[in-house]
Amino acid sequence: MEQNESNFDSISVAICDDSALMRNLISRIISESPLIKVVGKSMNGQMLLDLVPSYRPDVIVLDIEMPVMNGVEFLKARKANGWDIPVVILSSVATKGAAVTMECLELGASDFITKPGGSISIDIEKVKEVLIEKIVSYGGAYARKHGKKIPLADDFVKLMKMEAAENFVAKQKGTAAGGTEHKEPLQPSFLSSREKKEPVVITPIRSGGTIKIIAIGISTGGPNALREVFAAIDPELKQPILVVQHMPAGFTTEFAASLNRICPLTVVEAADNMPIEPAHIYIAPGNFHIVIEERPGKNVIRTIQTPQRNGHRPSADVLFESVAKIYANNALGVIMTGMGRDGAAELAEMRKQGAYTLGQDEKSAIVYGMPRVGFELGGVQKQVALSDMANEISKLAREHR
């Protein structure tokens, strides 16, 4: 197990793409990031399949369209081999072939990111941040599970986003401008589990009432987490469920369809002025916030393109805010795995209004960011493991129907 000078281990990445240019560009982007190491590059799925045992990666970045063995075929072979190494799909066909991307998720891929269009050598920089986020989130979780010392994803990305990140790292290595001497390496106190904070105590202004709606906010780690929850949800659950999953435009229609195939309830992509029906799950469309509008007889969903909140559109905070205003204590709010803090503040507002609230626990979350902040702000009544989330939601919905 290789450790770098920061006393942390590196996240090992294998790249599989039939384009030599793309392999080198992705490798360069990854290698610029501290604590991430490219351990192998392959030009097709068969080559990757043969080399995984020697690469021993913590995460795989996988193209879809390749000769000899494509990405879908590799995922089938991965499943047959019983490998649990996380896979992030990176493909130029993903925006045109959302159905193929969803098939990859169904076959066990953890997440996806689209290759940018235009001049690839320039536009690849546009996806750098999200690519690193996925690698750190999924690869870091896998590496920690297998005994490596890896900083938590939120801490890692915080470093990446520091205005002086590159200069900071250079100084640690003694290569900053002016020939400065070697300085102390990054220490665990900087990139480590932050101290646990006691949650803010919220005293609801009213007692919990009948649950008439359920709202879920989720991000990194969400596609597979939602598949697990919705596959196990109570078939008799009557309350509608509104979901904000951070996902690019063009994919949420197919994502909803893929969930609908495994869920006993009806799952659809939300649309503007769509009536909110019982026993339905509504997925926020990419690039649109969803809010609720009161109408005589039946409330409806409105899709809006107001500015991003917490760096996202759709935003869980926007949904939770709307639910708190309209349903007050007649709602259930759920915050799950994800980077950052989206949803946390308004989940606390839901709790203040008397709503029931749940948060995914640290152990089962790919990224314990959103649920951690939600818990610290007092918005989470109960922390729940992913494996218990469907049962907990169903139980509360039955008891307060």
N, C-alpha and C positions, 0 to 999 in steps of 0.2 A: 504494500500500500504506500503510494508515493505521497510524501508531505512536502509542501513548499515552505518557504521561509516564514510564512505567517503562522505556522503551527497548525494550519488547516490542511485537510486533504483536498485534492482536486476532483472536480466532477469530470468524469471521462465521457467523451462524446464520440460516437461513430457517425459518419456522414455517408449517405448513399444517394447518389445522383448521377445520371448518365452524362451530364455536362461537366467537363473538366473545369471550365470557367466557374460554374456555380459551386463545384466542390471547393475550389480554391478561395472563392469569395467568402463562402460561409466559414471556411476554416480560418480565414484571416480575421473575420469579425469575432469569432469565438475566441481565438487565441489572444486578441487584444484585451479580453476580460480576465481579471485575476481570478484564480481558483478554478478555471475551466481549461481542460486540456483535450485536444483532438487526438484520439488514440488510433484512428484508422479511417480511411476513405475508400469507398467501393463504388464501382460504376453501374452495378445492377444488383438486384435482390439476391441472386444466386451467389454472387461473390460475397455479399454481406453475410448470407446464411452460413457459408463455409468458414468465414473469418470471425464471427461473433465469439466463439469460444476462446480465441486468442486475443481479440480486442478487449473483451470483458468490459463493455461500456456500461455506464450508468444511465444513459439515454441515447436513443437513436434518432437522428434527423433523416427522414425518409421521403424521397420523391415518389410520385405515383406512377408516372409514365416512364418506363424504362424497358430496354430490350432484355431478352433472355428470361428474366423474372421481374415483373412489375411490383409496385408497392402492395397491391391487394394480394397478389400471390405470396409475397414475402410474409405478410401478416398471417395468412393461412398456415404457412410453414412454421412461423413463430409459435402459433397456437398449438400446432401438432407437436412441437418440441417441448411444450410446457414452459416456455420462457416468459417471465414477467417483466422483462426490461421495458420501460416506457418508451413509446414511439411518438414523436411529433411529426406530423405530416407537413411537408413543405413542397408545394407543387404549383406549377403555373396553370394547370388545368382545373385547380380547385374552384376558382370563381365560376368557371363554365360548367364544371361537373360537380356541383354540390352534392348530388346523389352519391357519387363515387366517394367523396370525402366522408359522408355519413356512413357509407358501407365500411370504410376504414375504421371509423369509431366503433361500429358494431362488431368488427373483427378484433377489437382490443386496442386500437391506437388511443393514446391518451388525449390528444388535442391536435390542432392543425394551425397552420399559418400560411397565407398565400404569398407566392412569389410576386413581387411587384411587376407591373408592365413597364413598357418603355425601355430606356437604356439601362440594361440590367446592372452594369457596373456602378451606375449612379444610384438607381432607385433601390437597390438592395439595402442601402443605408436607411431607407424609410422603415424597414421591418426589423432593424437591428435590435431596438429596445424590446419589442415583443418577442423576438426570437430568443434573446437572452433570458427574458422572464420565464418563458416556457421551459427552457433548458434548466435553469436554476430551480424552478418549482418542481418539475417532475424528476429530473436527474438528481436534484438534491435530496428529495424525499426517498428515492430508491437507494441512494448512496448511504444515507443515514441509517436506513433499515438494515443495511449490510455492513454496518460497523464503521463507516467513514465519519470523520469529523468535518462536517460541512455547516457553514452558517445558515440560519433560517433565510428563506427566500426574501421576505420583506427587508431584512437587514442587508442582504446582498444587493438587492435592487436600489436600496437607499444609497449605497456606495456608488453604484453605476450612475445614479442621477446627480451626484454631487457636482456642483459647478466646476470644481477643481479636481475631479476624480483622476484624470490622467496624470496631472502634475503630482497629485498626492501619492499615487502609486509609484511614479518615477522617483520621488524623493525617498520612498521606503527602500527602493533598490539602489539608492545612491547615484542615480543617473540624471538628476535634475539639472537644469541649466546652471552654468557656473561651476560645474564640477564639485558639487557638494559631497561631503563625506557620507558614507553609508549610515543610514539612520535605523532606528528600531523598526522591525517589520510590523505589519498589521497584527494587532493583538486580539485575542479572543474577546477582550472587553469591548472592542469596537464592533466586531462582527460576531455576535453571539446571541443567545436567547436573552431578550431583555428581561429585566426584573418584573415579576408578576405584580400587578397592581390590584389593590382591593377595588372591587367595582363600586361605582357611585350607587348610592341607595336611592331608588326612585319610589316615591309613594304615589301610586295611581290615584287620580282624582275621582275615580269610580271603580266599582268592582267589575270583574269580568262578566260579560253577559253571554248571550247566545252567539256562537260563531257563525257568521253569515258569509264570510269570505276568508280565503287564505292567500297570503302574499309571500313569495319566496324571492330572495336576492342571492345571487351566486355568481362566481366568476371562474378563476383558474382552478381546474379540477372539476368543474361543473358538469361537462358533458357526460362523463361516466358516472358521477355521483347522482345526477338526475335519472339516468337510466336505472340505477339500482333502486332509488326511492320509488319511482313511478311504476316499476315492474312489480313492486311489493305493496303498493297502496291498496287500501280497502276498496274492493269493487262496489261496495254499498255507500261509499262516501258521497254525500250530496252537495257539499259546499263547492263553489267554483274556486279554482286556484289560478292566480296570476303569477307569472314567473318572469323575472329579469335575469337572463343569462347573458353576460357580456359576450357578444358574438358579432362578427362582421355582417354587414348587409349582404344579402344574397344566399345566406346559409340557413336562416331561421325557418324558412318554409320546409326545407328538407329535414331540418333537425326536429321540428314538430312532428313531421310525418314518421320519422324513425322512432320517436318516442311513442307515437300512437300505435305502432305495431306491437309494442311490448306492454302497454299500459291498459288496464281494464277500463279506465275512463277515456273519454274522448279528448285527444290532444290536438290543438290547432294553433296556427300562428295568428296572433291578434291582428285585427284590422280596425280601421277607424269606424266608429259608430256601431261596432259589433255588440249586440246584446249579450249580457253576461248570463249564461245559462247554468243551471245546476249540473253537477257531475262533469264539468268541462274544465280542461286545463288550457290556459292561454299563454303562449310564449311571446314575449315582446319581440317585434320585428327589429332586425338590425338597423341601427342608425335612427331609431325612433324611441322616444320616451313613451311609456303608457301611463295614463291616468284614468280615473273613473269619473264619469259625469252622471249626476242624478237625473233620472227621467221618470215621469209618471208611469208607474207599473213595473218598469224594469230598467235598472241602470245599464249604462253602456261604457265600452272602452273607447277612449280617445287616444289617437296616436299623434304626437306632437314633436316638432323639431326645434324646441327651445335649446339654448346652448347646453353643451355638455356639463354634467355635474360630477365632481370628483374625477374628471378626465374621461367620463363615459357617457355614451348615449346609445342604448338605454341605460338609465341609472336606477339602481335599487332605491336610492334616497327619494327620487321623484315618485316612484310607485308607493313607497311606504308613507310618504307625506300625504299623498292623495287618500290612501286608505285610512290614515289616522283622522283626517278631516271629515270624511264621510261616514265611516263605520265606527269610529271611536273604540268602545269596548266590545264591539261585536265582530271582532276579527282575530285572526291568528297570524303573526309575523314570524318568518323563519329566515335566518341568515346563515349562509353556508360558506364553504371553502372559497377563498379568493384573496387576491393581492390588494393591499391598501385598506381603505375604510369606507367604501361605498356602501350605503345602507345603514351604517352603524348609528349615525345621529338620529335619523328618522325612525329607526326601530325603537330607540329610546323614547321618542315622542309617542309612538304607538303604545309603548308600555305605560307611559304617563297617562294616556287617555283610557287605560284599563284593558287594553288588548292582551291576549295571551302571546307569549313569545318563546321561541326556541333558538338555540345556536348550536352549530356543529362543534364538537369538542376538538381539542388540539391534536389528540392522537390520531384521529381518523381524517383530518383535513390535509389535503395536499399542501395548501397554504393557509396557515392560521393567522390571517390578516384581518379580513372583514369580520369574522366571528369574534376574534380577540378584542377588537376595538368596540364592537357591539356589547360584549360582556363588560369591558372596563367602563363603558358609559352607562352601565346599569340597564341596558335594554334587553338583556337575555335572562329570562326567568329560569331556564333550565338548559344545561349543556348536554347534548346528545351525540352519541356515536353514529356515524353514517349507517352502520348496520341496523340501528334501532330507530332511525329517523322516520321511516315509513310507518312503523307501528305507533310511534309517539304522535305523529300528525293525525293518523287515523283514530287513535284513542281519544285525543282531545276533541276532534271533530264529532265523534259519536256522543261523547259525554255532554257536549255543549251545543247540540244540534237543535 
